[in-house]
Amino acid sequence: MNSTIETMQSHRSIRKYKDKAISDEMLETILTSAQGAATSSFVQAYTIIRVDDQQNRQAIAKISGGQQWILDAPVFLIFIADLNRLDAACRKHGKEMADGYMEQFIVATVDTALVAQNTLLAAESMGLGGVFIGSIRNNPEKICDMLEIPENAYPVFGMCLGYPDDLPPLKPRFPLEAIFKKDIYRIDGDEAVLNAYDETTHEYYLSRDSNLKDETWRLQMAGFMSQIVRPHMKAFIESKGFCIR
Ligand SMILES: Cc1cc2nc3c(=O)[nH]c(=O)nc-3n(C[C@H](O)[C@H](O)[C@H](O)COP(=O)(O)O)c2cc1C
């Protein structure tokens, strides 16, 4: 164990915050550290917007189905996958960006996720907590209008950050053998492991202080994954100029 491993193994999403501001200096340290994330071919294909405007926060919370923590968090960030700096680099040097390709969408989205996870980890290492907010994609067009996000860029998710006012129990992850394999892909022998994991998650859901559920992980996922979620995303992503080739 070292302090990095301890921080990583203590992660839980935090949705209740103390009424205490995060200093600009602290946020700068967090984001500068997050920028140390690896980035595909050095493209650094992301932009991060801090949303302080209360009207915009209200609108984002509404889009997100009324998640109170979006209003309460001292800092709320939107992480945008963004090819515009790369487009400008091409134009500066008399070239045209070969845009619209699925591969660039993957590259920009992965880069954005890496810098975002680093942001949360850096924040946690400084005693803060936070939570990703994927539900901004309930209405990504409205987010783009609100924040003036142009083509060749799209909001991937938001993130709340603040001083934790809650310490929820850790959510148990899969036993390592479920996700870590040797030499070839093989998940068909995992029934016993997943049965045990179902029991672990069932106990976890029954023992929480809030939002108790009589569910196992597989039951929850069967419900979730059999629903159509955000079917507008394909058309939206294409409208922003991604994935048209
Ligand atoms: C991309 C992404 C989007 C998420 N969106 C939301 C969200 O909109 N609202 C929320 O409360 N939690 C959101 N979460 C948090 C997950 O629900 C949480 O990470 C997961 O249940 C595991 O719990 P833990 O983070 O406490 O370990 C999101 C997480 C990720 C990675």
The ligand as an SDF file (V2000), in Angstrom:
LIG
                    3D

 31 33  0  0  0  0  0  0  0  0999 V2000
  -19.3110    8.2120  -17.2140 C   0  0  0  0  0  0  0  0  0  0  0  0
  -20.0650    8.1390  -15.9080 C   0  0  0  0  0  0  0  0  0  0  0  0
  -21.2860    8.7610  -15.7830 C   0  0  0  0  0  0  0  0  0  0  0  0
  -21.9650    8.7800  -14.5640 C   0  0  0  0  0  0  0  0  0  0  0  0
  -23.1220    9.4880  -14.4550 N   0  0  0  0  0  0  0  0  0  0  0  0
  -23.6940    9.6380  -13.2220 C   0  0  0  0  0  0  0  0  0  0  0  0
  -24.8020   10.5190  -13.0570 C   0  0  0  0  0  0  0  0  0  0  0  0
  -25.3030   11.1280  -13.9940 O   0  0  0  0  0  0  0  0  0  0  0  0
  -25.2840   10.6860  -11.8000 N   0  0  0  0  0  0  0  0  0  0  0  0
  -24.7630   10.0470  -10.7180 C   0  0  0  0  0  0  0  0  0  0  0  0
  -25.2400   10.2610   -9.6040 O   0  0  0  0  0  0  0  0  0  0  0  0
  -23.7340    9.1850  -10.8490 N   0  0  0  0  0  0  0  0  0  0  0  0
  -23.1710    8.9800  -12.0740 C   0  0  0  0  0  0  0  0  0  0  0  0
  -22.0820    8.1740  -12.2220 N   0  0  0  0  0  0  0  0  0  0  0  0
  -21.5180    7.4890  -11.0500 C   0  0  0  0  0  0  0  0  0  0  0  0
  -21.7650    5.9860  -11.1020 C   0  0  0  0  0  0  0  0  0  0  0  0
  -23.1160    5.7310  -10.8160 O   0  0  0  0  0  0  0  0  0  0  0  0
  -20.8410    5.3160  -10.0640 C   0  0  0  0  0  0  0  0  0  0  0  0
  -19.4890    5.5790  -10.4130 O   0  0  0  0  0  0  0  0  0  0  0  0
  -21.0620    3.8040  -10.0190 C   0  0  0  0  0  0  0  0  0  0  0  0
  -22.3510    3.4880   -9.5700 O   0  0  0  0  0  0  0  0  0  0  0  0
  -20.0550    3.1570   -9.0720 C   0  0  0  0  0  0  0  0  0  0  0  0
  -20.1560    3.7120   -7.7840 O   0  0  0  0  0  0  0  0  0  0  0  0
  -18.9170    4.4030   -7.0670 P   0  0  0  0  0  0  0  0  0  0  0  0
  -18.3740    5.4450   -8.0050 O   0  0  0  0  0  0  0  0  0  0  0  0
  -19.4730    5.0100   -5.8010 O   0  0  0  0  0  0  0  0  0  0  0  0
  -17.9220    3.3260   -6.7810 O   0  0  0  0  0  0  0  0  0  0  0  0
  -21.4090    8.1060  -13.4380 C   0  0  0  0  0  0  0  0  0  0  0  0
  -20.1840    7.4490  -13.5770 C   0  0  0  0  0  0  0  0  0  0  0  0
  -19.5160    7.4740  -14.7840 C   0  0  0  0  0  0  0  0  0  0  0  0
  -18.1650    6.7860  -14.8890 C   0  0  0  0  0  0  0  0  0  0  0  0
  1  2  1  0
  2  3  1  0
  2 30  2  0
  3  4  2  0
  4  5  1  0
  4 28  1  0
  5  6  2  0
  6  7  1  0
  6 13  1  0
  7  8  2  0
  7  9  1  0
  9 10  1  0
 10 11  2  0
 10 12  1  0
 12 13  2  0
 13 14  1  0
 14 15  1  0
 14 28  1  0
 15 16  1  0
 16 17  1  0
 16 18  1  0
 18 19  1  0
 18 20  1  0
 20 21  1  0
 20 22  1  0
 22 23  1  0
 23 24  1  0
 24 25  2  0
 24 26  1  0
 24 27  1  0
 28 29  2  0
 29 30  1  0
 30 31  1  0
M  END
$$$$
